[in-house]
Amino acid sequence: MFNFSPGPSMLPPAVLQTIRHELLSFRGSGLSILEMSHRSDSFSEMLEEAQADLRTLMDIPSQYLIFFMQGGATAQFSAIPMNLNPPADYIDSGLFAHLAFTEAQKYGRVVCAGSSRAARYTHIPEYTLSPDARYVHATLNNTVYGTRFSRLPETGSVPLVADLSSCILSEPFDVSRFGVIYAGAQKNAGIAGVTITIVRKDLLGHALPITPSVLDYTRLYEAGGLLHTPNCFGVYVCSLIFKWLLAQGGIPAMDALSRERSGLVYEALDDNPLFKTHADKRDRSRVNIVFTTGSPALDEQFIQEAQRRGLVGLRGHRVLGGMRASLYNAMPLDGAKALAECIRSFKGDAAIE
Ligand SMILES: *Cc1c(COP(=O)(O)O)cnc(C)c1O
């Protein structure tokens, strides 16, 4: 079976095997990771390894801190404005970008710098930045609508803050161009309940007084990244994913695979006149491919046919319907080939059409 679920999403089978193998006794300690103190030596060692491995994978410079937080990317929609203190610019490029913008309005003056909402987010919008913005927020891959920024927004000396939930670790990013990067782990980097947050150190110290301690980057830094009990098991799964990614050849290998996988599926879609993609060609995502026949009945027929072939998790997001194929790091090339073949051979039932 191939699992195209948008998140939580498929994990590498080798990682699942390791979890099963180590579950009763973590690294020979006799204790399960599920019952171990987050202040224990075994856990601290694993946490430090996870941070070091992520630093290696993404080539994160030393002036950036790495936190494994809770509350999903959604909690960061609040943490960002509370820590960075607007005015700020938001680029409205999709569902989550819009949610981040809406949440930030609770905490200060935020401006929509550009939006493709009126065009149902089929493309990445043009944008104009304000002179007094303290940061610019962008969602670099739009998980629901299947679009991506092909270039990083140019923000000059204003920190770029980016939601990388669906594209982290699947393509190279120059971390030094960002102020803050955050990503829910359950798409490309692990399981639900862990949020990777990468913060440039000089941005600390500006949190609004109302900021809850668990979302306060400065408090977290002062507590050595462990202000309270983290999602211990989730961090452990991330640590295994990072090691697996390093063994696969790291981000260059994931980037090449990602281009190849998405290329195969888009080619098949472009060759079959029954299908069209939601995204404009130039802004197509490499990890979330959103497509439809235009007929709900035919879409359903395609989803059923794919399921018969062992291709699952293809039903589109509720706001768009249709189909969405999520091709994250753990998806092997064979999964993309099987989906491309299913798309190519789909003719649809004339009666339904
Ligand atoms: C999934 C997703 C979110 C929401 O993440 P949660 O972890 O469920 O809060 C936010 N932004 C993007 C880009 C996503 O793909």
The ligand as an SDF file (V2000), in Angstrom:
LIG
                    3D

 15 15  0  0  0  0  0  0  0  0999 V2000
   -0.6120   21.1880    8.5260 C   0  0  0  0  0  0  0  0  0  0  0  0
   -0.2140   22.5980    8.4700 C   0  0  0  0  0  0  0  0  0  0  0  0
   -0.4600   23.4860    9.5290 C   0  0  0  0  0  0  0  0  0  0  0  0
   -1.2310   23.0750   10.7520 C   0  0  0  0  0  0  0  0  0  0  0  0
   -0.4260   22.3190   11.5570 O   0  0  0  0  0  0  0  0  0  0  0  0
   -0.8960   21.7700   12.9830 P   0  0  0  0  0  0  0  0  0  0  0  0
    0.3360   21.0440   13.3970 O   0  0  0  0  0  0  0  0  0  0  0  0
   -2.0730   20.8890   12.7340 O   0  0  0  0  0  0  0  0  0  0  0  0
   -1.2040   22.9240   13.8410 O   0  0  0  0  0  0  0  0  0  0  0  0
   -0.0040   24.7780    9.4170 C   0  0  0  0  0  0  0  0  0  0  0  0
    0.6680   25.1990    8.3370 N   0  0  0  0  0  0  0  0  0  0  0  0
    0.9140   24.3830    7.2860 C   0  0  0  0  0  0  0  0  0  0  0  0
    1.6520   24.9040    6.0980 C   0  0  0  0  0  0  0  0  0  0  0  0
    0.4830   23.0590    7.3290 C   0  0  0  0  0  0  0  0  0  0  0  0
    0.7290   22.2500    6.2900 O   0  0  0  0  0  0  0  0  0  0  0  0
  1  2  1  0
  2  3  1  0
  2 14  2  0
  3  4  1  0
  3 10  2  0
  4  5  1  0
  5  6  1  0
  6  7  2  0
  6  8  1  0
  6  9  1  0
 10 11  1  0
 11 12  2  0
 12 13  1  0
 12 14  1  0
 14 15  1  0
M  END
$$$$
